[in-house]
Amino acid sequence: MRVFFVISIDFELYWGLRDIMPPDKYKRELLREREAIPRVLKLFREQGIHATWATVGLLFLRHREELTPYLPSRLPDYTDPARSPYPALLSQMVGEDEAQDPSHYASSLIRMIAETPYQRIGTHTFSHYYCKEAGQAAADFAADLQAAVRVAERDGVALESLVFPRNQLREDYLGELRKAGIRSFRGNPDHPLYREGYSPHDRLPKRLLRLLDAYLNLSGYHTYVPGNEFLNPKDCGREGDRLPLNLPASQFLRSYDRSLRLLEPLRLQRIRKAMTYAAKHRRIYHLWWHPYNLADREGRSFKLLERIVAHYKHLEQTYGMRSAGMEELCDWIMGQEEESK
């Protein structure tokens, strides 16, 4: 049994924050994530780190006029209209292109990712689609996925993996992934703090416990081995078909919090211990984040990532741990099953 260090990155720019953060605040505090991405790619290239970049489909657009040919055939009718990006797009509140509006376009960064060794581009849906919001339906989700596939194919990208925005996983929607050619998705840790994903309406105690869990092991390591948890029981095609595979997250790499800077050694220790546990017990460890989680002015989060990568290199040498994106892990699992037949 091989042991894997899996990384998935939710690449969304302002599309992932537009309903919870004013644009001026994003530009002032988090647009630096565009500068963090080349640094991450350089680190990954130098250290042989493999990763999946789950990318919002709207970021592929080169200019606003491209929306019309790639617009989904159905749009979600969210009960809360703030959840939909389309009014802003259709009313021309979004800029013309990447040069004018770097918060909403990223074709140059997508190209940079695609040209970097060991990096794969997955999907974060076309519109940063919320599967658990009231008012939307499975048919809307299917149309969104098809739009994501079309715009990626235009740039020569074949989508094989998906990360649900805000981790709002719907088992009854998994059949739509298979129809769209998606072979794997990032599931949630099997714990009450994470099982249902994230929502702006999450209660304060739950949010505080998640924050504390980043520093102290409250919920467990969430490492895993390929087994029955990868068999998705609902709407995944004919009986016995294993796709799409569930590749659950283990931990989230949170942003650096200056007010909690004295606890930073605990945050690194929490991640290192989980990685080491996975390596020693021949399990899979899956770390994820957004590029803006590495965008603090002091560069503390990026330094933390460098130390995580250094620990991975130690585990690679000591235990044979391997770096993988979601697509590679899916291929390996399916290959193992074929060999066992």
N, C-alpha and C positions, 0 to 999 in steps of 0.2 A: 504493500500500500504506500503510495507516494504521499508526501505532505506538501501542501501548497500555501503560499502567501498570495492572496487574491486582492487586487485593488480595483475598485470602481469609483469613478468621479462623476458627480452630477453637474454637467456643464450647461448652464442656463442663463447666465448674465441676469439682466433685470427681469426677464420673463418669469423667473422663479420667485421674484420678490415684489412684483408690481402691485399685488393686492394687499401687501402688508407693510410696505415701506415707501415713503414719498420719494420721487425720483431725485430730488436735490440731495437728500440724505444718502441715497445709493451712490450718486456720482462723487459725493464728498468723501465717503467712507469706504466704499467697496469696489468702485470701478478699477481700483488698483489690481483687482484679480486678473485683468488683462496682462499686466506686467508679470504676475506670478506664474502664469501658464508657461511662457518660454523657459523660466528658471526650473520649473518642475520637469519639463521635457528634457532639458540639458542634464539634470540629475539622473533621470530615468535612463537616458541614453548611455551615460557614463557608467552607471552601475548595473545595467542590464535588467531594469525593472519593467515588467509587463503590466499593462493596465487597460481597462475599458473606460472610455469617456462616453458616458450616456448623455447625448446631446439633444437639446430641444430643437425640433425641426425648423422652427422659425429662424434660428440662427444661421441656417444655410442660405437664406435669401440674400441676394447681392444688392437688391434695391427694392423699394416698396412696391413697384409695379409688378414684381414677380409674385406677389401674394395671389393675384387673381387666378393664374393657371394652377397654383398649388393649393388653393383654398379647399378644405374638406367639403365633401358633398353635403354633409350635415354639420351644423354647429350645435354645441351643447346649449341647452336652455336652462342654465343654472338659475336656481331660485334667487340666489344672491348674484346680481349682475356684475358685481365687482370681481368675481372669479374669472370672467371671460376677458381674454385679451383683444377680442375682435372689434369691439366698439372703438378702442384707441387706434387700432390699425386702419379701420375703414374710414375713420374721421380724420386721418392724416395727422394724428397727434404723435405718431412715430416718425422719425426723420427719414430722409430720402435713401441714405446708404450708410455703409460702415464708417466712412470718413466723417460724415455729418452726425451720426448717432451711434457711437461705439457701445452704447448700453444695450442695443437691440440687434445688432448684426455682428457676425463673427466668421465670415467665410475665410478670412486670412488665417485666423487661429485654427479653424477646422483643417485647413490645408496643412498647416504646420504640424498638427497632431498626426494627420494621416501620413506625413512624410517622415515621421520619427519612428525608428525601429521599435518593435515590440508593443506598439500602441494600436488599439482597435477602437473604432467608433461604433457605439451602440445608440439606442434611442431613449430619450426621456419624454417621449411622445412629441407630436408636432407642436402643440400649443401649451405645454406644461399642464396637461389635462388632469382634472381632479376626479378620480373614479368614485369617491364617496360623497361628493357634494350633491345635495338635493337638486333635482330638476334634470340632470343628465341621464342618458340611457346607454345601454350596450351598443346600440346602432351608432350613436354619436362617437363612442370610443373607437369603434371599428373604422369609421370614416376618418377620424383623426390619425389612426395608425397608418391607414393607406396613404394619407397625405405625407406622413413622415417618411414612408418607404419611397414614395415618388421623388421627393426633393433630395433625398440622400442618393438615390440611383442616378440622378442628374449629374452628381459629382463623382460617380463611380464607387459609391459606398454601398455595400450590401449589409443591411442591418440584420443582426442575428441575436442581439440581446436587448433587454429592456429594463429600465428602472422606473418604477411607478413614482410620479411626482408626489412629494411629501410621504412617500412610502404607503400611499393609500391603495393597498393591494385588494383586489376583488377576485376571489376564486372563480366566481361565475363569469368573469371576463377572460379567463385564461385561454379559452377556445379561440378567441379573436387573435391572440398572439400567434397561435399556431397557423391560423389562416394567413397571417401576414408574413410568415416565414421566420418568426422569432423563435429561437431554439432554447433560450434561457431567460430567466428574470431574477432580479434580486429580491428574495423574500425578506421578511422581518425576523428578528430574533424571537424565539418562542418564550416571551416573558410579558407580563401585563404592562410593563412600561413601554413596550415597543410593538406588541403584536398588532395593534390596530393602526399603526402609522402615526402621522402627525397632522394636527389641525390647528389653525389660529385660535380655535375655541377650547383647546386643551386646558384643563384646570391647573391652577398654580402649583398645587402639591405635586402633581405628576411631572410638571416641567422642572421643579426643583429636584425631585428625585433623579430625573434623567441627568441633570447637571452634576449632582453628587456622584452618580454612577460613573461619570467620566474620570473621577479621581479615586474613588474607592470601589471595590468590587462588591456592589450590591446585588447585581443581577446574574453574575456568572460570566464565564469566558465566551460562551456562544460559539465555540468551535464545533466542528461536525465532521462526520465521515459520510461518503456516499451510501445511501441506504433508502429505507422506505420513505423518508421525508421528501425525497425527490419525485415520488409518484404523486401526481396531482390528480385528485379524484373527480373533479368536475369539469365537464365541457372541454376536454382536451383531445377530442377526436375519438377514433375507434378504441374499443376496449384494449388495454395493454399498451397503447401508445404512450411513451414516456415524455414526449415533448409537449410544452416547454418544460425544461428542468428548473426546479427551484434551487437557487444558489444563495442561501441566506446570508445576510450581513452578520458580522460578529461585533464590530464596534464602529462608532462614528468619531472621526477626528474633528473635534470642536475647534472653534476659533480661540485664539489666545485672548484671555480676559485679564486685563491689567489689574483689576481689583482682586483677582485670585492668583496673582503671580507667585506668591509664596507656596502655592500648592502645585506649581508646575512639575516639580520632581515626582509627585504622586501620579500626575497624568501620564508621564512617560513610563513610570513603573507599571501602571495599570495595563498599558498597551504591550510593553515588553513581556510581562508575565503571561499574558494571553497568547502571544506569539510563541513563547518558549513552551508553554503547555501544549500547544498544537504540534510543535515540532517533535517534542518528546513522545507524544502519544499518537503520532502518525495521523493527524487530523488536519482539517482545512481552517484557515483563519482568513476572514474577509473584512478588510478595512475600507471605509468609504468616507468621502468628504465632498465639498464644493470648492471650486477654486477660490472663492471669496473667503473661505476659512483660513487661507494662507496669506491674506492680504493686509495684515496689520502693519502699521508703519514701521515698527521696530524690527520686523522680520523674525519675530520669535517663533511663529508657527512654522515657518519654513525651516528654521534651525531644528525644531522638533522633528519635522519630517526627515531631515538629514540623519538624525540620530536613530529614528525608526528604521531607515534604510540600512544604516550601519549595523543595527542589530539583526536585521534580516540576513545580511551578508555573513555574519557570524553563524547564524542558524543554518545557512546554506552550506557552510564549510563543515559544521559540526554534525548536523543531522540530515543533510541532503535536501533541505527545504527548497522548493522551486517557486519561482515567481510566475504568476499567470493572470491573464485577464479572464473575464467570464466566458468568452468564446472558447479559449483554450481549455479551461476546466470542463466545459460542456463536452468538447470533443474527446477529452481523456475519459470522462465518465462513460460516454456512449461507446467508446472503443473498448473499455474494460468489459462492458456488458456483452458486446459482440464476441469478445474472446472467451467469455464464460459459457456461451451457448454450446 
